Each structure stands twice: as C-alpha cells, then as structure tokens.
Amino acid sequence: MSERRLTHLDAKGEAHIVDIGEKAITRRRAVAQARLSGEAETIATILGGGLKKGDALAVARVAGIMGAKKTSDIIPLCHPIPLTKVSVEIEGESDTTILIRTVAETTGQTGVEMEALTAATTAALTLYDMAKAIDR
C-alpha cells in the first residue's frame, strides 16, 4: 500500500503550491452541489422571484461564476487556472430545499474541482444573503 501524504506540504511541513509543470495538459471537468434549506415559504419566495432585493436566482448564478473565477484568490494554495466553462443551475429540490449544481471546465495541468466547489458555495451564500431578512 502506498503512503498517502498531503501534496501541499513539503518535506519540512511547509505549505507550497504543488509543482504541476510536468503534468500533461488535458481536458478537465468537475461537478459540485450545494443545498440551501429554509422554511417552505422562503424557498417559494426565492424560486418565485419575490424577494425585494431582486432576482435572487440570477444574482446567485452570476455570483457562482464570479466565485469560480476568483478561487485562487481566496483558496491560498490553488493554482490560478484558465476556465473554459462555468455553469450554475439552481432549482427547487423540495419544499424546503434549493439545489445548486455547478460545472467547471478547463484544459490544463490541474483539476478544476475547487472552482466548481467555490461556485456552488458562493451561489448558496448569495441566496442566503438575499433571503436572510425573511428567514434565518
């Protein structure tokens, strides 16, 4: 069994960005999900476009895309990578839950999962921020 180790720590235990210089350039894709739970009335208001702050779904989609683009600025050891696609889908999963599904793609030397995760969480946080006045 091979020994597993944290790739972002060197032999001295110090943090560094992983060297990906020798890795092949390949097409990469990651999918992530987040869920926002709330009172049924709140979820219906968000999905129905009834928030006073505006179209929460449109704002959350754009926020998710922006979050993906800024991942390396907020996650210290992530490589800045060129994204070729980011999509954010938002739908009601139940009366009390909204499902946020994101896809991030790139052609490069490292994965794009952190960008997909950041997109999903940023979209969820944006929905929460826009709806917190009616449901905490």
DSSP file (Angstrom, degrees, kcal/mol; ACC not computed):
  #  RESIDUE AA STRUCTURE BP1 BP2  ACC     N-H-->O    O-->H-N    N-H-->O    O-->H-N    TCO  KAPPA ALPHA  PHI   PSI    X-CA   Y-CA   Z-CA
    1    1 A M              0   0    0      0, 0.0     2,-0.1     0, 0.0     0, 0.0   0.000 360.0 360.0 360.0 129.7    0.0    0.0    0.0
    2    2 A S        -     0   0    0      1,-0.1     2,-0.4     0, 0.0     0, 0.0  -0.418 360.0-107.3 -75.7 150.5    1.4    3.4   -1.0
    3    3 A E        -     0   0    0     -2,-0.1     2,-0.4     1,-0.0    -1,-0.1  -0.614  30.1-141.5 -78.4 131.3    1.9    6.0    1.6
    4    4 A R        +     0   0    0     -2,-0.4     2,-0.3     2,-0.0    -1,-0.0  -0.761  26.6 172.7 -93.6 138.6   -0.6    8.9    1.4
    5    5 A R        -     0   0    0     -2,-0.4     2,-0.5     4,-0.0     3,-0.0  -0.970  40.4 -96.6-143.1 158.5    0.6   12.4    2.0
    6    6 A L    >   -     0   0    0     -2,-0.3     3,-1.1     1,-0.1    -2,-0.0  -0.637  29.1-154.7 -75.8 122.7   -0.6   15.9    1.8
    7    7 A T  T 3  S+     0   0    0     -2,-0.5    -1,-0.1     1,-0.2     9,-0.0   0.691  87.4  62.9 -75.5 -17.8    0.6   17.3   -1.5
    8    8 A H  T 3  S+     0   0    0     10,-0.1     8,-1.9     7,-0.1     2,-0.4   0.362  93.5  74.1 -90.3   6.9    0.5   21.0   -0.4
    9    9 A L  B <  S-A   15   0A   0     -3,-1.1     6,-0.2     6,-0.2     2,-0.0  -0.967  72.5-143.6-118.9 136.2    3.2   20.4    2.3
   10   10 A D    >   -     0   0    0      4,-2.5     3,-2.2    -2,-0.4    -4,-0.1  -0.177  44.1 -80.1 -84.4-174.2    6.9   19.9    1.6
   11   11 A A  T 3  S+     0   0    0      1,-0.3    -1,-0.1     2,-0.1    -2,-0.0   0.757 133.4  51.3 -60.1 -25.3    9.2   17.6    3.5
   12   12 A K  T 3  S-     0   0    0      2,-0.1    -1,-0.3     3,-0.0     3,-0.1   0.445 120.7-108.0 -90.0  -0.9    9.5   20.2    6.3
   13   13 A G  S <  S+     0   0    0     -3,-2.2     2,-0.3     1,-0.3    -2,-0.1   0.620  73.0 141.5  84.1  12.8    5.8   20.5    6.6
   14   14 A E        -     0   0    0      1,-0.1    -4,-2.5     0, 0.0    -1,-0.3  -0.694  54.3-110.2 -93.1 142.4    5.7   24.0    5.0
   15   15 A A  B     +A    9   0A   0     -2,-0.3     2,-0.3    -6,-0.2    -6,-0.2  -0.389  46.1 155.7 -71.4 143.3    2.9   25.0    2.6
   16   16 A H        -     0   0    0     -8,-1.9     2,-0.4    -2,-0.1    61,-0.1  -0.975  47.4 -96.6-157.1 160.8    3.6   25.4   -1.1
   17   17 A I        -     0   0    0     -2,-0.3    61,-0.1     1,-0.1    -9,-0.1  -0.722  52.2-107.5 -81.6 132.3    1.8   25.3   -4.4
   18   18 A V        -     0   0    0     -2,-0.4     2,-0.7    59,-0.4   -10,-0.1  -0.309  28.7-116.0 -62.7 138.5    2.2   21.9   -6.0
   19   19 A D        +     0   0    0      1,-0.1     3,-0.2     2,-0.0    -1,-0.1  -0.679  40.6 166.6 -77.2 114.4    4.5   21.8   -9.0
   20   20 A I    >   +     0   0    0     -2,-0.7     3,-1.7     1,-0.1    -1,-0.1   0.245  39.9 113.2-110.1  10.7    2.4   20.8  -12.0
   21   21 A G  T 3  S+     0   0    0      1,-0.3    -1,-0.1     0, 0.0    -2,-0.0   0.760  78.5  45.4 -57.2 -30.3    4.9   21.7  -14.6
   22   22 A E  T 3  S+     0   0    0     -3,-0.2    -1,-0.3     2,-0.1     2,-0.1   0.493  89.4 107.7 -93.4  -4.2    5.5   18.1  -15.7
   23   23 A K  S <  S-     0   0    0     -3,-1.7     2,-0.1     1,-0.1    87,-0.1  -0.463  75.1-109.1 -76.9 146.8    1.8   17.2  -15.9
   24   24 A A        -     0   0    0     -2,-0.1     2,-0.6     1,-0.1    84,-0.1  -0.395  29.4-111.7 -71.4 148.9    0.2   16.7  -19.3
   25   25 A I        +     0   0    0     -2,-0.1     2,-0.3    82,-0.1    84,-0.2  -0.743  52.4 161.5 -81.5 121.0   -2.3   19.3  -20.5
   26   26 A T  E     -B  108   0B   0     82,-2.7    82,-2.4    -2,-0.6     2,-0.4  -0.913  46.0 -93.9-137.4 163.4   -5.7   17.6  -20.5
   27   27 A R  E     -B  107   0B   0     -2,-0.3     2,-0.4    80,-0.2    80,-0.2  -0.652  46.9-169.0 -77.0 132.2   -9.4   18.5  -20.6
   28   28 A R  E     -B  106   0B   0     78,-3.3    78,-2.2    -2,-0.4     2,-0.3  -0.960  11.9-179.4-131.6 145.0  -10.8   18.6  -17.1
   29   29 A R  E     -B  105   0B   0     -2,-0.4     2,-0.3    76,-0.2    76,-0.2  -0.999   1.5-176.2-144.4 139.4  -14.3   18.8  -15.7
   30   30 A A  E     -B  104   0B   0     74,-2.4    74,-2.4    -2,-0.3     2,-0.4  -0.994   8.3-159.2-138.2 146.0  -15.8   18.9  -12.2
   31   31 A V  E     +B  103   0B   0     -2,-0.3     2,-0.3    72,-0.2    72,-0.2  -0.972  14.6 177.1-122.8 137.5  -19.3   19.0  -10.8
   32   32 A A  E     -B  102   0B   0     70,-2.1    70,-2.9    -2,-0.4     2,-0.3  -0.949  10.3-157.2-137.3 159.2  -20.3   20.2   -7.4
   33   33 A Q  E     -B  101   0B   0     -2,-0.3     2,-0.3    68,-0.2    68,-0.2  -0.976   7.5-177.4-135.6 150.5  -23.5   20.7   -5.5
   34   34 A A  E     -B  100   0B   0     66,-2.3    66,-3.1    -2,-0.3     2,-0.4  -0.973  13.1-149.3-138.8 154.1  -24.7   22.8   -2.6
   35   35 A R  E     -B   99   0B   0     -2,-0.3     2,-0.5    64,-0.2    64,-0.2  -0.977   2.1-159.3-126.6 140.7  -28.1   22.8   -0.8
   36   36 A L  E     -B   98   0B   0     62,-2.3    62,-2.7    -2,-0.4     2,-0.3  -0.981  13.8-163.7-118.1 122.2  -29.8   25.7    0.9
   37   37 A S  E     +B   97   0B   0     -2,-0.5     2,-0.3    60,-0.2    60,-0.2  -0.802  23.3 134.1-106.4 147.6  -32.5   24.8    3.3
   38   38 A G        -     0   0    0     58,-2.2     2,-0.0    -2,-0.3    97,-0.0  -0.955  57.5 -48.2-167.8-176.7  -35.2   27.1    4.7
   39   39 A E     >  -     0   0    0     -2,-0.3     4,-2.4     1,-0.1     3,-0.4  -0.377  55.0-115.7 -64.6 147.8  -38.9   27.5    5.5
   40   40 A A  H  > S+     0   0    0      1,-0.2     4,-2.4     2,-0.2     5,-0.2   0.873 116.5  53.2 -55.0 -40.4  -41.2   26.4    2.7
   41   41 A E  H  > S+     0   0    0      2,-0.2     4,-2.0     1,-0.2    -1,-0.2   0.883 109.3  49.0 -63.9 -38.4  -42.5   30.0    2.3
   42   42 A T  H  > S+     0   0    0     -3,-0.4     4,-2.6     2,-0.2    -2,-0.2   0.932 110.9  48.8 -66.7 -46.4  -38.9   31.3    2.0
   43   43 A I  H  X S+     0   0    0     -4,-2.4     4,-2.7    52,-0.3     5,-0.2   0.917 112.1  49.5 -61.1 -43.3  -37.9   28.7   -0.7
   44   44 A A  H  X S+     0   0    0     -4,-2.4     4,-2.0    51,-0.3    -1,-0.2   0.887 110.5  50.8 -62.5 -39.3  -41.1   29.5   -2.7
   45   45 A T  H  <>S+     0   0    0     -4,-2.0     5,-2.7     2,-0.2     4,-0.5   0.920 112.3  46.2 -64.9 -44.4  -40.3   33.2   -2.5
   46   46 A I  H ><5S+     0   0    0     -4,-2.6     3,-1.2     1,-0.2    11,-0.4   0.961 116.6  43.4 -61.8 -51.8  -36.8   32.8   -3.7
   47   47 A L  H 3<5S+     0   0    0     -4,-2.7    -1,-0.2     1,-0.3    -2,-0.2   0.792 113.7  52.5 -67.3 -28.1  -37.8   30.4   -6.5
   48   48 A G  T 3<5S-     0   0    0     -4,-2.0    -1,-0.3    -5,-0.2    -2,-0.2   0.461 112.1-116.2 -87.9  -1.3  -40.7   32.6   -7.5
   49   49 A G  T < 5S+     0   0    0     -3,-1.2    -3,-0.2    -4,-0.5    -2,-0.1   0.777  72.1 134.3  76.1  26.5  -38.7   35.8   -7.7
   50   50 A G      < +     0   0    0     -5,-2.7     2,-0.2    -6,-0.2    -4,-0.2   0.300  25.8 118.8 -95.8  10.8  -40.5   37.5   -4.9
   51   51 A L    >   -     0   0    0     -6,-0.4     3,-1.3     3,-0.4    80,-0.1  -0.553  62.9-137.0 -77.8 140.7  -37.5   38.9   -2.9
   52   52 A K  T 3  S+     0   0    0      1,-0.3    -1,-0.1    -2,-0.2     3,-0.1   0.770 101.6  65.3 -65.6 -25.8  -37.4   42.7   -2.6
   53   53 A K  T 3  S-     0   0    0     77,-0.3     2,-0.3     1,-0.3    -1,-0.3   0.625 113.8-108.4 -74.4 -11.4  -33.7   42.7   -3.3
   54   54 A G    <   -     0   0    0     -3,-1.3     2,-1.4    76,-0.1    -3,-0.4  -0.801  67.7  -6.5 122.0-164.1  -34.3   41.5   -6.8
   55   55 A D     >  -     0   0    0     -2,-0.3     4,-2.3     1,-0.2     5,-0.2  -0.559  56.9-175.1 -75.6  92.9  -33.9   38.3   -8.9
   56   56 A A  H  > S+     0   0    0     -2,-1.4     4,-2.7     1,-0.2    -1,-0.2   0.846  79.2  54.9 -61.0 -36.3  -32.0   36.1   -6.4
   57   57 A L  H  > S+     0   0    0    -11,-0.4     4,-2.2     2,-0.2    -1,-0.2   0.921 109.9  45.3 -66.6 -43.3  -31.5   33.3   -8.8
   58   58 A A  H  > S+     0   0    0      2,-0.2     4,-2.2     1,-0.2     5,-0.2   0.925 115.1  47.9 -64.9 -43.9  -29.9   35.5  -11.5
   59   59 A V  H  X S+     0   0    0     -4,-2.3     4,-2.6     1,-0.2    -2,-0.2   0.914 111.9  49.9 -63.2 -42.5  -27.7   37.2   -8.9
   60   60 A A  H  X S+     0   0    0     -4,-2.7     4,-2.5     2,-0.2    -1,-0.2   0.878 108.7  52.5 -65.9 -37.9  -26.7   33.8   -7.4
   61   61 A R  H  X S+     0   0    0     -4,-2.2     4,-2.1     2,-0.2    -1,-0.2   0.952 113.0  43.6 -61.5 -48.3  -25.8   32.4  -10.8
   62   62 A V  H  X S+     0   0    0     -4,-2.2     4,-2.7     1,-0.2    -2,-0.2   0.906 112.9  52.4 -64.3 -40.9  -23.5   35.3  -11.6
   63   63 A A  H  X S+     0   0    0     -4,-2.6     4,-2.7     1,-0.2    -1,-0.2   0.899 108.1  51.8 -61.8 -40.5  -22.0   35.2   -8.1
   64   64 A G  H  X S+     0   0    0     -4,-2.5     4,-2.2     2,-0.2    -1,-0.2   0.919 110.6  47.5 -61.7 -44.0  -21.2   31.5   -8.5
   65   65 A I  H  X S+     0   0    0     -4,-2.1     4,-2.0     2,-0.2    -2,-0.2   0.925 113.1  48.5 -63.1 -44.4  -19.5   32.2  -11.8
   66   66 A M  H  X S+     0   0    0     -4,-2.7     4,-1.4     1,-0.2    -2,-0.2   0.898 109.0  54.2 -62.6 -39.7  -17.5   35.0  -10.2
   67   67 A G  H  < S+     0   0    0     -4,-2.7     3,-0.3     1,-0.2     4,-0.3   0.916 107.0  50.4 -59.9 -44.0  -16.6   32.8   -7.3
   68   68 A A  H >< S+     0   0    0     -4,-2.2     3,-1.2     1,-0.2     4,-0.3   0.915 109.6  51.1 -60.1 -42.7  -15.2   30.2   -9.6
   69   69 A K  H 3< S+     0   0    0     -4,-2.0     3,-0.2     1,-0.2    -1,-0.2   0.777 113.9  44.5 -65.7 -26.6  -13.1   32.8  -11.4
   70   70 A K  T >X S+     0   0    0     -4,-1.4     3,-1.6    -3,-0.3     4,-1.1   0.276  77.6 113.2-101.0   9.7  -11.7   34.1   -8.1
   71   71 A T  H X> S+     0   0    0     -3,-1.2     4,-2.4    -4,-0.3     3,-1.0   0.887  76.0  50.9 -53.1 -46.9  -10.9   30.7   -6.5
   72   72 A S  H 34 S+     0   0    0     -4,-0.3    -1,-0.3     1,-0.3     6,-0.2   0.697 106.1  58.1 -69.0 -15.8   -7.2   31.1   -6.5
   73   73 A D  H <4 S+     0   0    0     -3,-1.6    -1,-0.3     1,-0.1    -2,-0.2   0.755 117.7  29.9 -80.0 -25.1   -7.6   34.5   -4.8
   74   74 A I  H << S+     0   0    0     -4,-1.1    -2,-0.2    -3,-1.0    -3,-0.1   0.630 113.0  61.0-111.9 -16.8   -9.5   33.0   -1.8
   75   75 A I  S >< S-     0   0    0     -4,-2.4     3,-1.9    -5,-0.2    -1,-0.2  -0.929  79.8-149.3-109.6 105.2   -8.0   29.5   -1.5
   76   76 A P  T 3  S+     0   0    0      0, 0.0    -1,-0.1     0, 0.0   -59,-0.1   0.726  86.2  39.6 -54.3 -35.6   -4.3   30.2   -0.9
   77   77 A L  T 3  S+     0   0    0      2,-0.1   -59,-0.4   -61,-0.1     2,-0.3   0.235  86.6 113.7-105.2  15.9   -2.7   27.1   -2.5
   78   78 A C    <   -     0   0    0     -3,-1.9    -3,-0.1    -7,-0.2   -61,-0.1  -0.657  67.9-120.9 -83.3 140.0   -4.9   26.8   -5.6
   79   79 A H        -     0   0    0     -2,-0.3     2,-0.6     1,-0.1    -7,-0.1  -0.555  25.8-115.1 -72.4 141.8   -3.3   27.4   -9.0
   80   80 A P        -     0   0    0      0, 0.0    -1,-0.1     0, 0.0   -11,-0.1  -0.716  46.6-174.7 -73.7 123.0   -4.9   30.2  -11.0
   81   81 A I        -     0   0    0     -2,-0.6     2,-0.7   -12,-0.1    -9,-0.1  -0.906  30.6-111.4-125.1 150.6   -6.3   28.4  -14.0
   82   82 A P        -     0   0    0      0, 0.0    25,-0.5     0, 0.0     2,-0.4  -0.689  34.1-146.0 -79.1 118.1   -8.0   29.4  -17.2
   83   83 A L  E     -C  106   0B   0     -2,-0.7    23,-0.3     1,-0.1     3,-0.1  -0.686  18.3-174.2 -85.0 134.7  -11.6   28.3  -17.0
   84   84 A T  E    S+     0   0B   0     21,-2.7     2,-0.3    -2,-0.4    22,-0.2   0.618  73.5   8.1 -99.2 -17.7  -13.2   27.3  -20.3
   85   85 A K  E     +C  105   0B   0     20,-1.4    20,-2.6     2,-0.0    -1,-0.3  -0.949  53.2 176.2-161.2 140.8  -16.7   26.9  -18.8
   86   86 A V  E     +C  104   0B   0     -2,-0.3     2,-0.4    18,-0.2    18,-0.2  -0.948  12.7 178.0-141.9 127.9  -18.6   27.5  -15.6
   87   87 A S  E     -C  103   0B   0     16,-2.4    16,-2.0    -2,-0.3     2,-0.4  -0.976  11.8-163.0-129.8 148.0  -22.3   26.9  -15.3
   88   88 A V  E     -C  102   0B   0     -2,-0.4     2,-0.4    14,-0.2    14,-0.2  -0.982   6.3-172.7-131.3 118.1  -24.6   27.3  -12.3
   89   89 A E  E     -C  101   0B   0     12,-3.1    12,-2.8    -2,-0.4     2,-0.4  -0.930   3.3-171.4-111.7 135.9  -28.1   25.6  -12.2
   90   90 A I  E     +C  100   0B   0     -2,-0.4     2,-0.3    10,-0.2    10,-0.2  -0.993  15.6 151.8-130.6 129.9  -30.5   26.4   -9.4
   91   91 A E  E     -C   99   0B   0      8,-2.2     8,-3.1    -2,-0.4     2,-0.4  -0.986  48.6 -92.7-151.4 159.5  -33.8   24.5   -8.8
   92   92 A G  E     -C   98   0B   0     -2,-0.3     6,-0.2     6,-0.2     3,-0.1  -0.615  31.6-179.1 -72.6 129.6  -36.2   23.6   -6.0
   93   93 A E  E     -     0   0B   0      4,-2.8     2,-0.3    -2,-0.4     5,-0.2   0.764  70.0 -18.6 -97.6 -34.4  -35.3   20.1   -4.7
   94   94 A S  E >  S-C   97   0B   0      3,-1.7     3,-0.8   -54,-0.0    -1,-0.4  -0.884  83.9 -79.3-154.0-177.3  -38.2   20.0   -2.1
   95   95 A D  T 3  S+     0   0    0     -2,-0.3   -52,-0.3     1,-0.2   -51,-0.3   0.766 132.2  31.0 -62.1 -23.7  -40.5   22.5   -0.5
   96   96 A T  T 3  S+     0   0    0    -53,-0.1   -58,-2.2     1,-0.1     2,-0.4   0.268 112.8  67.6-120.0  10.4  -37.7   23.4    2.0
   97   97 A T  E <   -BC  37  94B   0     -3,-0.8    -4,-2.8   -60,-0.2    -3,-1.7  -0.994  53.2-159.7-140.6 135.7  -34.5   22.9   -0.1
   98   98 A I  E     -BC  36  92B   0    -62,-2.7   -62,-2.3    -2,-0.4     2,-0.5  -0.938  17.5-147.1-107.4 133.8  -32.9   24.6   -3.1
   99   99 A L  E     -BC  35  91B   0     -8,-3.1    -8,-2.2    -2,-0.4     2,-0.5  -0.885   9.3-166.3-102.7 129.7  -30.3   22.5   -5.0
  100  100 A I  E     -BC  34  90B   0    -66,-3.1   -66,-2.3    -2,-0.5     2,-0.5  -0.975   7.1-174.8-114.7 122.4  -27.4   24.4   -6.6
  101  101 A R  E     -BC  33  89B   0    -12,-2.8   -12,-3.1    -2,-0.5     2,-0.3  -0.976   3.7-172.8-121.8 128.1  -25.4   22.4   -9.2
  102  102 A T  E     -BC  32  88B   0    -70,-2.9   -70,-2.1    -2,-0.5     2,-0.4  -0.894  11.1-163.9-122.4 151.0  -22.2   23.8  -10.8
  103  103 A V  E     -BC  31  87B   0    -16,-2.0   -16,-2.4    -2,-0.3     2,-0.4  -1.000   7.6-175.2-130.1 132.9  -19.9   22.6  -13.5
  104  104 A A  E     -BC  30  86B   0    -74,-2.4   -74,-2.4    -2,-0.4     2,-0.3  -0.988   5.5-176.3-127.1 140.5  -16.4   23.9  -14.1
  105  105 A E  E     +BC  29  85B   0    -20,-2.6   -21,-2.7    -2,-0.4   -20,-1.4  -0.964   8.3 160.5-136.0 152.2  -14.2   23.0  -17.0
  106  106 A T  E     -BC  28  83B   0    -78,-2.2   -78,-3.3    -2,-0.3     2,-0.5  -0.968  35.0-131.3-155.4 164.8  -10.7   23.8  -18.2
  107  107 A T  E     +B   27   0B   0    -25,-0.5     2,-0.3    -2,-0.3   -80,-0.2  -0.966  66.9  90.5-119.8 110.8   -7.9   22.5  -20.4
  108  108 A G  E    S-B   26   0B   0    -82,-2.4   -82,-2.7    -2,-0.5    -2,-0.1  -0.886  84.6 -71.6-172.3-161.1   -4.8   22.5  -18.3
  109  109 A Q  S    S+     0   0    0     -2,-0.3     2,-0.3   -84,-0.2   -85,-0.1   0.391 102.0  45.3-103.5  -0.1   -2.4   20.7  -15.9
  110  110 A T  S    S-     0   0    0    -84,-0.1   -84,-0.1   -87,-0.1   -82,-0.1  -0.964  87.4 -89.5-143.8 160.7   -4.5   20.7  -12.8
  111  111 A G        -     0   0    0     -2,-0.3     3,-0.1     1,-0.1    -2,-0.1  -0.058  16.5-146.5 -68.8 168.5   -8.0   19.9  -11.7
  112  112 A V     >  +     0   0    0     -8,-0.1     4,-1.7     1,-0.1   -82,-0.2   0.121  65.5 110.1-122.0  16.3  -10.9   22.2  -11.6
  113  113 A E  H  > S+     0   0    0      1,-0.2     4,-2.6     2,-0.2     5,-0.2   0.860  75.6  55.4 -66.4 -35.6  -12.8   20.8   -8.6
  114  114 A M  H  > S+     0   0    0      1,-0.2     4,-2.5     2,-0.2    -1,-0.2   0.870 107.0  51.2 -65.9 -34.4  -12.0   23.7   -6.3
  115  115 A E  H  > S+     0   0    0      2,-0.2     4,-2.3     1,-0.2    -1,-0.2   0.903 110.6  48.1 -68.0 -41.0  -13.5   26.1   -8.8
  116  116 A A  H  X S+     0   0    0     -4,-1.7     4,-2.1     2,-0.2    -2,-0.2   0.920 113.9  47.2 -64.3 -43.3  -16.7   24.0   -9.1
  117  117 A L  H  X S+     0   0    0     -4,-2.6     4,-2.5     2,-0.2     5,-0.2   0.900 112.0  49.7 -64.7 -41.3  -17.0   23.9   -5.2
  118  118 A T  H  X S+     0   0    0     -4,-2.5     4,-2.4     1,-0.2     5,-0.2   0.890 109.5  52.2 -66.1 -38.6  -16.4   27.6   -4.9
  119  119 A A  H  X S+     0   0    0     -4,-2.3     4,-2.2     2,-0.2    -2,-0.2   0.933 111.5  46.7 -60.6 -45.7  -19.0   28.3   -7.5
  120  120 A A  H  X S+     0   0    0     -4,-2.1     4,-2.2     1,-0.2    -2,-0.2   0.924 115.5  43.9 -64.6 -45.3  -21.6   26.2   -5.6
  121  121 A T  H  X S+     0   0    0     -4,-2.5     4,-2.7     2,-0.2    -1,-0.2   0.881 112.8  51.6 -71.2 -36.0  -20.8   27.7   -2.2
  122  122 A T  H  X S+     0   0    0     -4,-2.4     4,-2.1    -5,-0.2    -1,-0.2   0.911 110.8  48.5 -66.0 -41.3  -20.7   31.2   -3.5
  123  123 A A  H  X S+     0   0    0     -4,-2.2     4,-2.2    -5,-0.2    -2,-0.2   0.923 113.1  48.1 -62.8 -43.5  -24.1   30.8   -5.1
  124  124 A A  H  X S+     0   0    0     -4,-2.2     4,-2.4     1,-0.2    -2,-0.2   0.922 111.4  49.4 -63.7 -44.5  -25.6   29.3   -2.0
  125  125 A L  H  X S+     0   0    0     -4,-2.7     4,-2.7     1,-0.2    -1,-0.2   0.871 109.4  53.0 -62.5 -36.4  -24.1   32.1    0.2
  126  126 A T  H  X S+     0   0    0     -4,-2.1     4,-2.4     2,-0.2    -1,-0.2   0.918 108.7  48.6 -66.0 -43.6  -25.6   34.7   -2.2
  127  127 A L  H  X S+     0   0    0     -4,-2.2     4,-1.6     2,-0.2    -2,-0.2   0.929 112.5  49.4 -60.6 -44.4  -29.1   33.1   -1.9
  128  128 A Y  H  X S+     0   0    0     -4,-2.4     4,-1.5     1,-0.2     3,-0.4   0.940 110.7  50.0 -59.3 -47.1  -28.8   33.1    1.8
  129  129 A D  H  < S+     0   0    0     -4,-2.7     4,-0.3     1,-0.2     3,-0.3   0.895 111.8  47.6 -59.4 -41.3  -27.7   36.7    1.9
  130  130 A M  H  < S+     0   0    0     -4,-2.4   -77,-0.3     1,-0.2    -1,-0.2   0.770 120.9  36.5 -72.9 -24.4  -30.5   37.8   -0.3
  131  131 A A  H >X S+     0   0    0     -4,-1.6     3,-1.9    -3,-0.4     4,-1.2   0.472  84.9  98.5-106.6  -3.2  -33.2   35.9    1.8
  132  132 A K  T 3< S+     0   0    0     -4,-1.5    -1,-0.1     1,-0.3    -2,-0.1   0.742  73.7  66.8 -63.2 -22.3  -31.9   36.3    5.3
  133  133 A A  T 34 S+     0   0    0     -4,-0.3    -1,-0.3     1,-0.2     3,-0.1   0.779 111.5  33.5 -68.1 -24.1  -34.3   39.1    6.0
  134  134 A I  T <4 S+     0   0    0     -3,-1.9     2,-0.3     1,-0.3    -2,-0.2   0.586 131.8  17.7-107.0 -12.2  -37.2   36.8    5.8
  135  135 A D     <        0   0    0     -4,-1.2    -1,-0.3    -7,-0.2    -4,-0.1  -0.841 360.0 360.0-162.0 119.6  -35.7   33.5    7.1
  136  136 A R              0   0    0     -2,-0.3    -4,-0.1    -3,-0.1    -1,-0.1   0.366 360.0 360.0-111.1 360.0  -32.6   32.9    9.2
